[in-house]
Amino acid sequence: MASTAILQQKINFNDIKERTSYDIDKFIEKLYKCKPLNKKELKFLIEKAKEVFLKEDNCQFVPCPVTVCGDIHGQFYDLLELFKIGGKCPETNYLFLGNYIENGYYSLETVSLLLCLKVRYSNRIYLIRGNHETKEVSFYSCFYDECMRKYNGDPEIWKIFTDLFDFLPFTATVENKIFCLHSGLSPSIKLLDEISLIDRFKELKYDDILSDFLWNIPVEEEDCYGFVPFRKGAGYMFGEDVSHKFCQKNGLNMISRGHQCMKNGYEWCHKEKVCTIFSAPNYLYRCGNEAAFMEVNENMDIALYKFNQAPRRGEAQLMKKTFY
């Protein structure tokens, strides 16, 4: 029995030693070629990413200059197109507003590359949580299926990713002047300081404050004042008065968000207090929309850039869904 225990200890020690010797730069090189990491590599990456996200705040401060990007949705080659136009990290600083996975054919490669860049250049790239970075949405949409298909029916890969999603910050500010989040404001939060009191390290529920930031949406309807419950489903719509009051109370210039597909890649609302940015061109490979990103320079000047989809490739073998 004693010899068996000693052998087991040696096996565990060797496994730990192997996993701590991985080179993140080699991971990045591999992923830029759209080659997924193996299971051991992914486990190592996710543990390192957790260590990085643990140090970040619920409302993470982001210095300028920075390029703010909206949803990517697993459209890996369009992410590379974004980097081609906007510049690769770390030469360009980035803030992504969530929804790295789903719908596209390469959610695993997309989120893995962004996590590698985060681990390697933690002060050059910032990732916040989107509504698709949740257990329920990722299970019933495409991400669970993709994990199962690419890792021989092993659900552990999906599980370790969804555990990681609970570590992601869910808001950020650029120089305390641009409030950045995935979707919308919460009726329970009036001041930025209150965001730090929220416990984000838990499984998301639709009736909590964190969910508001991932699902609520601004609307331009003239008769919409304050927060109005959605006509169908959970969450709220909010009017122009809410955005203006929130910016005024917190000394903000504007709010930047993702979540919604925009035909021109971006759209202003609430008298240019809110800008929606969507960075997945030709969303779902059929919507025909442009994509965009927002550059904020050293003087806090804003420039919006649009781009179209990258050449499509490698789809034929990825079309068929596999269920386990």
N, C-alpha and C positions, 0 to 999 in steps of 0.2 A: 504493500500500500504506500509506504514511504517513497519507494523508488518511482511509483506512478505519479505521485504528487510533485516530486522534483522534476520529472520529465515534463509534466504539464506546465510548471513554472518556467522551464526553459523555452517551451513553445511560445508561451505568452510573451516572454521577454524578447525573443527573437522577432516576433510579429510586431511588437511595439518599436523595436529598433529599426526594422525595415520601414515602417510607416513614418517614422520621424525623419528619415533620410531622403524623402522625396524632394524633388526640385520643382518648385512652382513654375519657374520659367519654362521648363520642359512641358509642363501641363499646358501652359499658354500656347506654346508652339504647336503642340498636338491639336489643341482645340481650334486654333485659327485655320486648321486644315479640315475642320468639321469632323474630327475623329473623337468619339466619346471616350471618357476615362473609364478604366476598369473599376471593379467594385472596391478594391483596396484603395485605389487612388482617390475615388470619390469620398470614401469614409475619412481619409486623411484631410482632404480639402474641406469637408463640412465641419470637422472638428476645429480646424484652424479658423474658418469663417466665424464660427460661434465665438471664439475667443476675441475676434475683432469686433463683432457686433455687441458683445457684452460691454465694451468700453464706450459705446455710443449712447447718446441720449434719445429719449422718445421724440424730442424735437431737436434734431441734430444741427448744430451750427456748421454752415458751409461757407468758406471764404470765396471771394471772387478773385480772378476771373473763373467762370465755370460755365459749362454748356449743359443746359437742362433738357432732358429727353423724356418723352411720354412712353406709352405702351410699346412693347416689342413683340409680344405674343408668339415667341418661338420662331420668328421669321429670321433665322440665323444670317442668311446672306444679305438681308436688308440691314441687319445690325452692322455687318462688315461695310456695307455701302455708307452707312452713317459715319463710321470711323474713317472711311476713305475721304469723305467730304469735310467732316468736322475735325479730323486729326485723331490719331491713336492715343490712348492712355499709355504713359503718363505725360506725353507732350501737351495733351489737352486734358483739363480737369472736367469730370462729368458728375452730374446728379441725375439718376434715373428715378422716375416716379412710379415704379411698380408695374405689374403684369408682364413679367419676363417670360412666362410660360403660357401654354394652351394654344390651340388653333393652328399655329404653324407646325411644320414637320420636324423642327429641330429644337424643341423646348429644352431638352436635356443639355445639348451643346451650348445653347444660348445662356441659360442660367449658370452652367458650369464655367463658361468663359468669364462672365461678369463676376462671379465669385472669386475666380483665380485672380483677376485684376484687382479686386477688392483686397484680397489677402496680400498680394504683392505690393500694391500701391495704395495703402489704406487711407492716406491723406490726399489722394488725387482722384478718387472715385467714391461716390456715395450712392447707396441703394436703399430705397425705402419700400415698404410693403404695399402691394396692390391687392385688390379683392380676389384675384386668382391665386394668390399665394396663401391659400387656406386649404384645409383638408377636404372640406365638402366640395368646393368648386373644382379643385384639381382632381378629385376622385370621379366626379360625374362628367367632367369634360374629357380632354384628351391626354392630360399629363400622366395619369395613372396607367392608361393603356400604353403610352409610349415607354414608360419605365418597364412595364411587364414585357413588352415586345423586345426591347433592346437589351434586357438583362435576363433573358431565358425564363420569364415567368416568375421572377423573384420580387415579391412585394416590398422587401426590405429597402430597396433603393428609394421608392416613393415615400416610405415611412421616414427615412432619415432626412429627406428634403423637407417634408411637411413639419418635422420637428424643428428644423432650422428656421423655417418661415416665422415661427413664433419669436425668434430673436431679432428680426429686422425692425429697425426704427420705422415709425409710420408717418412722421412729418419731418420737415427740415426748414431752416431759414437761410437764405443767402444774405449774409451780412446783417441779419436781423431786420431786413427791409422787404424781402420777398418771401412770403410764406408758401411753402411747397408741400403738397400732399397728393395722394392718389386721386381722390374724388371730391369730397365736399366738407363743409364745416359742420360742427355738431351743436345742437341746441343746449348741450350741457357744458360747453366750454366757451367762456367769454374772453379769457386771457391766456396768452401763450404759456405763462408760468404754470397754469393748471394742468397742462399736458404732461408735465414731468411726474405728476401724481398717479398717472394711470399705470396699472400693471399690464405690460404687454407680453410677458413671458407665460402665456397660457393659450389654450385653444380658443379660437375666436368664436363668439356667439353673436347672433344677429341682433340681439337686443342690448348690446353694451356700447359704450362710448366709442371704443376703437372701431367698431363696425361703421359708425357714422362717417368716419374719415375715409372709409373704403367704398362707401355706397352712395352717400347723399350727393345730390347734383344741384348746381345753380340753374335757374330758369329765368327767362326774360318776360314771362307773362306779366302784364300790367297789374293784374289783380292778385299777384302773389306777393304777400308781405309776411315777413318772418319765416318760420318753418311750417311747411304744409306736408302732411303725410302723403306718401305716394298713393295714387288711386288703386294700384295693385301692388301687393307685396309690402315688405318692410322698408323702413328708411324714410327720408324726407327730401322734399324739394325746398329750396330757399331762394328768397328774392334779393333784389339789388340792395335793399335796406340792410340786410344781414351782412353782406360783404363789406359795405361802406362802414358800418358801425364797427365790425371786427378790425378792419384796417386802422380806423381812427383810434380805437382804444389801445391798440398794440404798436402804434407808430410804424405801420407797414405802408409801403408804396403800392403793393399789389399782391394777388394770390395767383400761383401757378399750379395747375392741376393736369391730370391725364384722364383716363377712364373712358372717354367717349371718342368714337371715330369721327374725324372732321374731314370733310371733302377736300379742303385746301391744306390739311395738315395741322392747322391751328385756327382758333377763333377767339376773339375778344367778346366779353359780355359785361354786364353791369357797369356800363360807361367806362370800360377799359380798366376796371379794377380786378377782373378775373380773366386769365388767359388759359384756354385749354390747349394742350399740346399732345399730338398723337404721332408716334414715330414708327408706325407699321404701315408702309405704303401698300396699296392694293390689298387692304385687310381681307383676310380669309381667301386670298388669291382671286377675289372676284369683285370686290367693292369699288375698285377703280379710283380710290382716294390717293391724294398726295400725302407725304409724311413731312414732318417738320421737327426742328429743334430750336432752342432759344439760347443765344449766347449772351452772357452778362459780363461786360468787361471790367477793368479795374476801377472805372469811374461809375459803375453801376448803370451804364448805358446798355440798352437792350436791342438786340438784332435778332430777327426771326428768319430762318432759312428753310426752304422747302427742298425735298428731293423725291425722286421716283424709285420704283422697285428695282432691285438688282436683277440681272439675268436669272431666270428660274432654272434649277438643275436638280437632278437626283430625286425626282418626285415619284416616278413610276412604281418603284419598289416600296414606297411609303404610304401609298393610298389606302391599302387594306387594313382595317382595324382588326385587332386580335383580342379576344376576350378570354379571361381565365376565371 
